[in-house]
Amino acid sequence: MEQIGDTLKYIRENLGLTQAQLADQTGLSQQAISLWERDERAPNIYACIALADFYGLTIDELIGREFGKTKYGK
């Protein structure tokens, strides 16, 4: 399973954005983005919403979660 930071970095880089550009366009701090991508901290739900909205993704897609793979699910 990939770390959330790996997924966040992959999405950002795939769109050709630097951390500074992402910060400017979302209002999030570049320092926070860096910490998340290095898995030193996890983004809170409000940051996840901001990133998902910016990228046009669901929060599940943003964090690399696969549907149907829960401990209770099918």
Backbone as a ProteinNet text record, in pm:
[ID]
protein_1_A
[PRIMARY]
MEQIGDTLKYIRENLGLTQAQLADQTGLSQQAISLWERDERAPNIYACIALADFYGLTIDELIGREFGKTKYGK
[TERTIARY]
83.7	0	88.2	58.1	134.3	101.1	196.7	172.8	91.7	13.3	-66.7	22.7	137.2	228.9	273.8	297.8	337.5	227.7	104.1	-9.1	-25.2	-15.5	-28.7	80	201.4	312.5	293.5	249.6	228.4	125.1	12.8	-92.4	-39.8	27	79.4	178.2	274.4	376.8	318.7	217.9	154.8	88	47.4	-12	92.6	218.4	326.4	331.6	285.5	285	398.6	456.5	549.9	468.3	532	463.8	422.5	508.2	478.2	358	350.7	236.2	107.2	112.8	-4.9	-49.5	46.9	15.8	-52.5	2.6	-55.9	-198.3	-223	-353.2	-459.6	-417	-513.9	-526.7	-429.5	-429.9	-370	-320.1	-252.3	-106.9	-37.8	101.7	193.5	299.2	396.9	463.9	485.2	547.2	459.1	327.9	236	236.1	231.4	233.1	358.8	471.2	597.1	591.9	541.7	530.7	439.3	328	235.4	300.2	369.6	430.4	544.6	606	712.1	656.7	524.8	456.6	504.6	542.5	578.6	455.1	353.7	222.9	117.6	-4.8	-116.9	-204.9	-257.4	-346.7	-476.5	-529.9	-658.9	-770.3	-890.4	-1001.9	-1026.5	-1005.3	-1028.6	-926.8	-802.5	-700.5	-731.1	-777.2	-813.9	-926.9	-1024.7	-1134.9	-1083.6	-996.3	-941.5	-862.5	-780.7	-702.1	-790.6	-886.2	-976.3	-1055.8	-1107.1	-1180.6	-1091.6	-970.9	-878.5	-845.8	-822.1	-785.2	-905.3	-1026.5	-1144.4	-1155.5	-1116.1	-1117	-1206	-1240.6	-1302	-1189.8	-1225	-1122.8	-1061.9	-1141.9	-1088.5	-983.1	-1011.3	-913.6	-788.8	-808.7	-697.1	-598	-647.8	-557.4	-520.8	-566.4	-527.3	-603.9	-721.4	-802.6	-883.3	-886.6	-964.4	-1099.8	-1202.1	-1337	-1349.3	-1428.3	-1454.2	-1347.4	-1245.9	-1136.8	-1139	-1244.1	-1253.9	-1243.4	-1219.2	-1205.1	-1338.8	-1449.3	-1581	-1643.4	-1584	-1646.4	-1622.5	-1672.2	-1669.1	-1536.8
-118.8	0	125.2	215.3	338.9	428.8	509.7	611.2	724.5	793.6	905.1	1010.1	1035.7	1135.3	1103.1	975.1	933.4	966	940.1	967.7	1117.4	1196	1341.3	1397.9	1351.1	1398.6	1356.8	1233.4	1183.7	1268.8	1296.2	1375.8	1514.4	1578.7	1714	1716	1623.6	1620.2	1583.1	1496.4	1455.4	1573.3	1672.4	1793.9	1901.3	1870.9	1964.7	2083.4	2064.8	2173.4	2157.3	2268.1	2267.3	2279.5	2252.5	2271.4	2417.3	2509	2651.9	2690.5	2638	2667.5	2612.8	2490.6	2431.2	2513.8	2556.6	2639.1	2768.9	2835.3	2961.3	2942	2831.8	2811	2756.3	2699.9	2641.6	2718.8	2805.3	2875.5	2793.5	2674.6	2591.3	2634.6	2602.4	2644.9	2543.2	2594.2	2507.7	2417.8	2470.1	2391.4	2271.4	2293.7	2184	2079.9	2124.8	2033.1	1947.3	2008.5	1935.3	1829.3	1865.8	1770.8	1653.1	1681.5	1574.5	1479.8	1536.3	1453.3	1367.4	1410.6	1330.9	1240	1237.5	1157.4	1189.6	1315.3	1359.3	1407.7	1445.1	1481.8	1440.2	1428.5	1396.7	1520.6	1544.4	1659	1636.7	1744.4	1731.5	1724.7	1699.7	1681.4	1805.7	1923.8	2047.8	2064.5	2025.7	2030.6	1926.6	1808.4	1704.8	1753.5	1821	1874.4	1978.1	2067.1	2170.1	2107.8	2008.4	1943.4	1865	1789.6	1711.1	1802.9	1912.1	2008.3	2067.6	2104.8	2164.1	2066.3	1941.2	1839.9	1779.2	1803.2	1742.8	1594.2	1556.2	1417.3	1400.2	1274.7	1245.9	1238.5	1245.4	1231.5	1091.9	989.7	854.3	846.9	906.8	907.9	985.3	1097.5	1182.1	1106.4	1027.2	958.5	817.9	780.6	651.2	534.1	559.7	453.8	385.7	253.3	177.2	142.3	156.6	122.6	-27.4	-64.9	-205.1	-275.6	-204.4	-266.2	-214.3	-249.5	-212.9	-338.1	-323	-442	-512.1	-441.5	-501.5	-535.1	-480.3	-486.8	-615.9	-611	-725.9	-736.5
0	0	0	-90.3	-96.6	21.2	57.7	158.8	96	175.6	124.5	60.2	120.4	66.1	-74.8	-101.7	-236.9	-338.2	-298.3	-387	-410.1	-303.3	-317.6	-409.1	-391.4	-474.4	-619.5	-641.4	-776.8	-850.5	-785.1	-848.5	-884.4	-788.9	-813.7	-928.6	-924.2	-1028.4	-1164.4	-1164.5	-1289.7	-1359.8	-1282.8	-1338.9	-1367.3	-1340.5	-1369.3	-1275.7	-1152.6	-1055.2	-954.9	-915.4	-803.7	-675.4	-563.9	-435.6	-418.2	-459.4	-445.8	-531.9	-652.6	-738.9	-679.8	-628.8	-566.6	-445.6	-367	-250.4	-292.9	-393.9	-441.5	-492.2	-560.6	-624	-528.4	-415.5	-322.4	-191.7	-162.5	-34.6	78.7	46.7	146.2	152.7	260.2	269.3	201.4	141	76.5	178.9	297.8	404.2	440.5	451.1	483.4	371.4	247.5	133.8	137.6	166.4	176.3	286.4	402	513.4	477.4	410.9	371.2	272	174	69.8	124	231.8	295.5	404.8	419.7	522.2	663	684	818.2	894	819.9	874.9	774.5	822.3	733.4	719.7	600.6	584.4	661.4	717.4	785.6	680.7	725.5	632.7	548.5	604.6	529.7	417.5	443.6	339.1	231.6	272.8	175.1	85.2	143.4	63.8	-35.4	11	-77.4	-192.4	-162.3	-266.8	-363.6	-309	-394.4	-486.7	-433.4	-516.1	-624.1	-587.6	-684	-796.4	-761.3	-860.6	-932.8	-882.1	-942.6	-912.2	-791.5	-748.2	-626.2	-596.8	-467.8	-364.9	-239	-135	-140.2	-167	-180.1	-289.6	-404.9	-513.9	-473.5	-405.9	-364.3	-277.8	-185.3	-92.5	-138.4	-258.9	-314.2	-257	-201.3	-142.2	-251.3	-246.4	-342.9	-284.5	-365.1	-320.1	-299.2	-199.5	-174.1	-93.7	-51.4	24.5	166.7	238.4	379.1	462.2	588.6	672.8	692.2	667.9	681.8	547.2	441.3	309.2	233.3	115.1	24.9	-45.1
[MASK]
++++++++++++++++++++++++++++++++++++++++++++++++++++++++++++++++++++++++++

